Amino acid sequence: QGIVTAVSIGLLLGMLLIIFVAVVGLLLWKWLDLRSFDDVKTRFGTLLSGNGQHPLSNAFLVDEKSTRHGGELVASVLKAHNVQEIFTLCGGHISPILVASEKLGIKIIDTRHEVTTVFAADAVARLRQSIGVAAVTAGPGLTNTITAVKNAQMAESPILLIGGAAPTLLKGRGALQDIDQLVLFRPLCKYAARVTRLRDIVPTLREALKAAVEGTPGPVFVEFPVDVLYPYHLVVKEIGFNPNAKGFIQQALNVYLRAHVCRQFGGAFEGGQEITPLPTNIPRPKQDQLSELVSLIRNAKKPVLLIGSQAVLPPVPAADLAAAVKALGIPTYLGGMARGLLGKESAIQMRQNRREALKGADLTILAGTVCDFRLSYGRVLSKKSKIVTINRNASQLTKNEKAFWNADVAIQADVGLTLTSAVDALKLSMPTFTPWLAELRESDSAKEAANVKKMEDKPADGHLNPLKFLSELDKTLSDDTILVADGGDFVGSAAYIVRPRGPLQWLDPGAFGTLGVGGGFALGAKAVYPDRPVVILWGDGSCGYSLMEFDTFTRHKLPVTAIVGNDACWSQIAREQVPMFGSRVAIDLARTPYCEVAAALGGFGVVVSKDSKESVEETMKKAFAENKKGTSALLNVHIGTTDFREGSISV
């Protein structure tokens, strides 16, 4: 019996030993990132090679003499995704990315405020129909971007924000600019990740870039601790080894630090990592829903088509979308990035009296247009109208439905693909809406005539009528001008008067209503189209956010023209505050000489007022001539107050 017991104990101990060895082996397999038995042989061969490196370096296949770094991996992925520029405000955390990217031919455009980097990347994403990239340093560098990231989320712009971070081992230990950055950006971004090892840089960035453009586009964020970006020898130098370690604890700490840094760099530059873009999924309309849409169009007598920014997303080129909308022949209202889709003038585009048109419609198609405050949460939609909503985003597709409106058909799909497919289905029997078009055109023309009449009014304060100035400005714009809208009252007026000549030629913040986009949007637009005129329409309030970027325009030879509607007031707020409360507290500004600020930053500045001897046309010719010489221009336009936008909302 004793022999049996001894054998049993022996077998049990043997099994436990086997399990222990297996567990340790599996942990080592995972910890060393072993992928095959050939990999094991390679590691042993390196350990026995006598190459003079630390055993842990050999175990992880780290080349201690290599000067390569994580910034090179970041740059290679961006280059493979056709990123042509990175907008940045420098910081030691991200220097390796900027240096490596420049070496690969990616333009590095540095700004005067981090928020501008994201606004510029947003403009690039919209105009190039791809991805925009911003890179900023840790802590306050990142927190400075939050407004722009939220704006990009609400505008559905695919941007990649790269952020620096404290070293991995100092996370949460009080390092310089160390905060929990992911907790700030997860609610704002489709994808947010922290990279702690070099071999994870490539797959993480590829996933982030895919997420940015797939489905409903939006911002993504990737955080890079500084020790993931710098070369091995510099990280080892700074990691804190004790060269005179004597006791067990000190020696064990040295081993731990060495293992940490070797695992960080292990397999970083092995060949075979794919860096090209991952395939993406664009939602397409279901055939049964498409058939319902086609049937509703065929049976409609008074349809209205409202097209929003999402309609101009890839994969359908803007020109193809425009052709499809014209083929439909439905009276159309354009908003956001869709402005200009049908050119300066179009037989089917209406600009005025949208509310009245919606009341009379028997079919309303919301093509990327959302029932938020801009449509009074859906209350302006007729209860008698059939309503079709098309949107990639499920939450935007039916926003405020059941409360104020009801969708007859809700198509969660790409707007462009849906409209072009509908046209293909209707080609053999395309309906016409001539009487309805004539009715809306008459109403539209009457409102336009009333606006023209208002242009002749003389403001009580004696300054220029903003409507008349904007009308004269519009006549000076070339067909390839890109317009950037950044303001409240003045820009709200401009939206009715100044007309983009083609698709993707109007940039405004979108649903978030953010002030301060002007400098960044203009910078991004000029980076994409250096040979086209870029004109910022600024209110005197909003210009204060990014006027300093005239320095950026000058340094990078990216000249733009800015128009400041200077009425020395936050007029959109004043329109409600003064009559409601009888107070002008915090709404008055000065007629600051913003043109002198532009001139001090290397630009050309001029005042346009009732006393100006030159016409608006002559002044704009001068401004554009300065642009051609590489100099940005600013027109400080002294405008008066009108009642044109009475009733506009500020909350």
Summary of the structure (lengths in Angstrom):
residues: 651
radius of gyration: 30.2
end to end distance: 89.2
largest distance: 118.5
contacts: 2276
relative contact order: 0.09
helix: 47%
strand: 14%
